[in-house]
Amino acid sequence: MTQPAAVPNDKTTLWGVLGIVFFCCPLLGIVFGVLSMMEAKKSGKQPTLAYVAFALAGLVIVVNLILTVTGNGYFGS
């Protein structure tokens, strides 16, 4: 009887997905995106999820800045 193949530990996908999930906190999204990109370089994979995490974090930052400047943001009165 043969044993099933071991599932590889895919940290690139894990960090990328966490970066996307934490889009509501862009700093965490950027941190997880960087971790995903570093793991992708080590394993030779495409850092697509890291790019998506960076894009979402950037979008949230820009939208928050626009809303704050116009007075409609979290800190607007």
Secondary structure, DSSP 8 states (H G I E B T S, - for coil): ----------HHHHHHHHHHHGGGSHHHHHHHHHHHHHHHHHHT---HHHHHHHHHHHHHHHHHHHHHHTT-STT--
